[in-house]
Amino acid sequence: MSQFAINLLFVGASFALYIGIAIWARAGSTKDFYVAGGGVHPVTNGMATAADWMSAASFISMAGLIASGGYANSTFLMGWTGGFVILAMLLAPYLRKFGKFTVPDFIGERFYSRTARVVAVACLIIASVTYVIGQMTGAGVAFSRFLEVPSTWGIWIAAVTVFFYAVLGGMKGITYTQVAQYVVLIVAYTIPAVFIAMQLTGNPIPMFGMFSTHTESGVPLLQKLDDVVNALGFQDYTADVDNKLNMVLFTLSLMIGTAGLPHVIIRFFTVPKVADARWSAGWALVFIALLYLTAPAVASMARLNLMTTVYPEMTGQVEDYEASAAEPILYADRPAWFQTWEDTGLIVYNDVNDDGRIQFYNDTSEGFAGTAEERGWAGNELTVNNDILVLANPEIANLPGWVVGLIAAGGIAAALSTAAGLLLAISSAISHDLIKNTINPNISEKKEMLAARISMGGAILLATYLGLNPPGFAAQTVALAFGIAAASLFPVLMMGIFSTRMNSAGAICGMLAGLISTLLYIFTYLGWFFIPGTNMLANTPDNWFIGISPLSFGAVGAMINFIVAFAVSRVTAPPPLAIQELVESVRYPKGAGAAIDH
């Protein structure tokens, strides 16, 4: 059986499973559509939350970014993990106690203001649409390789698939589909990692294998990787980060952005009790840890496999790396996986010096320029999209065809599971918060569900369009969404729970200040509304304000939000006494009724 047929078998079987679950769990009411009826078991919800959380950025892109940047990009791992702890401890149980369907629902009721609700809807939509761009980009990468179609077609196929089961099933269908998707993605991620760890180190546990000895050379794997990349002009894989301020702000932005993500928060409204929300968060952390503890190992091994594919003589080398790097592989002898990924356009080879070999090195390194000139190298000839490394890893390591098919299904499951959750958050905000609770309170349940499904379809079309021209790799685009959520939604949720003095004027001004300042900073470097060529400054460290990357500015935006909100609330009237008493009661989450529709 050909690899293409195996891929179709695995992907097709997983699709049949997802769509079958969506039909079985079809939403019959708005409560089913928004919160899956409010009766999901904590373990089930924890698994669904983990799938919702571990998107294309986690499955496909995070390890690729760590592989390309080493320790410097471990901030993605630290920020996302720490953020989920904040969400579980400080937000989830209290929001569940409040008993609403959505994040704007909480903000609108807590701050007794339609304006606050509408601003929250705007913040949610902007953050979620930015996030879903990354999912569509990641899904496009997976579909384009494993169905052997252009990445543009891959994104459209992903859009049609997620539209079908998300629109049909709502939260009820998405919940049980995500449970299946979690099983698929964690198995798909772990099995290749075990195989590769065994190949490279003889240790079947990837996270331990990363710190074990590289079998062929007899030196520690990370030392081996440092030696290999250093011999080609790249900085050491384990090198420290110079810009500590940016690293801290970026990690903080991911952490508080995580805690402000509406598509994750909404999952805690699906369980019966506050205690179940806490248990759901605990189980989700367990399920997430299975992948996140494996990702750094996958990243380091993928980078080493890629480099030794281009420079085979480096594999067993322990001393003279310079000599073994002088003769890279002939382009004509490139392996089959290389050729297949070239067809997707995500690996590009350009024979600059016409010698028929693949020179893959850091041509921006001043220290390596002399060595490159001596060898007759005229520039780096290989461009590898970071998003392909996890998906290509089994092929690079020559693993069986069924492993490649399995990781195809896993990568697609990761992208689709989060895309579905995000689209539900967007459609709920439009149909429930904007239409029902703001524009037309008398709308029937049937029409509200129709509005939710139409808005979901519109969101898919917008995300697909933007996914065709993303502002960065999947994980980088997702990081922008986290920054927007950090600057706009996280502060108002925290203040709404823990400050009885915070009023509607403060909340509205804080959200607008955080959102606008963050968007202006991001658009300055990445283009207005992410449209290529409209940026005012080049996105390079020398142009960043005091060294703060656009990906890191969410933490600054959150500080602006807090400062403006507290300043405005201090010079305006305090909230009504009933609201202050409500805040006090929410802070003691000993029980809660069912999520209610106001």
Buried (B, 14 or more C-beta within 10 A) or exposed (E): EEBBEBBBBBBEEBBEBBBEBBEEBBBEBBBBBBBBBBEBBBBBBBBBBBBBBBBBBBBBBBBBBBBBBBBBBBBBBBBBBBBBBBBBEBBBBBBBBBBBBBBBBBBBBBBBBBBBBBBBBBBBBBBBBBBBBBBBBBBBBBBBBBBBBBBBBBBBBBBEBBBBBBBBBBBBBBBBBBBBBBBBBBBBBBBBBBBBBBBBBEBEBBBEBBEBBBBBBEBBBBBBBBBBBBBBBBBBBBBEBEBEEBBBBBBBBBBBBBBBBBBBBBBBBBBBBBBBBBBBBBBBBEBBEBBBBBBBBBBBBBBBBBBBBBBEBBBEBEEEBEEBBBEBBEBEEBEEBBEBBEEBEBBEBEEEEEBEBBBBBBBEBEEBBEBBEEBEBBEBBBEBBBBBBBBBBBBBBEBEBBBBBBBBBBBBBBBBBBBBBBBBBBBBBBBBBBBBBBEEEEBEEEBBBEBBBBBBBBBBEBBBEBBBEBBBBBBBBBBBBBBBBBBBBBBBBBBBBEBBEBBBBBBBBBBBBBBBBBBEBBBBBBBBEBEEEEBEEEBEEEEBEEBBBBBBBBBBBBBBBBBBBBBBBEEEEEBEEEBBEBBEEBEEBEEBEBBEBE
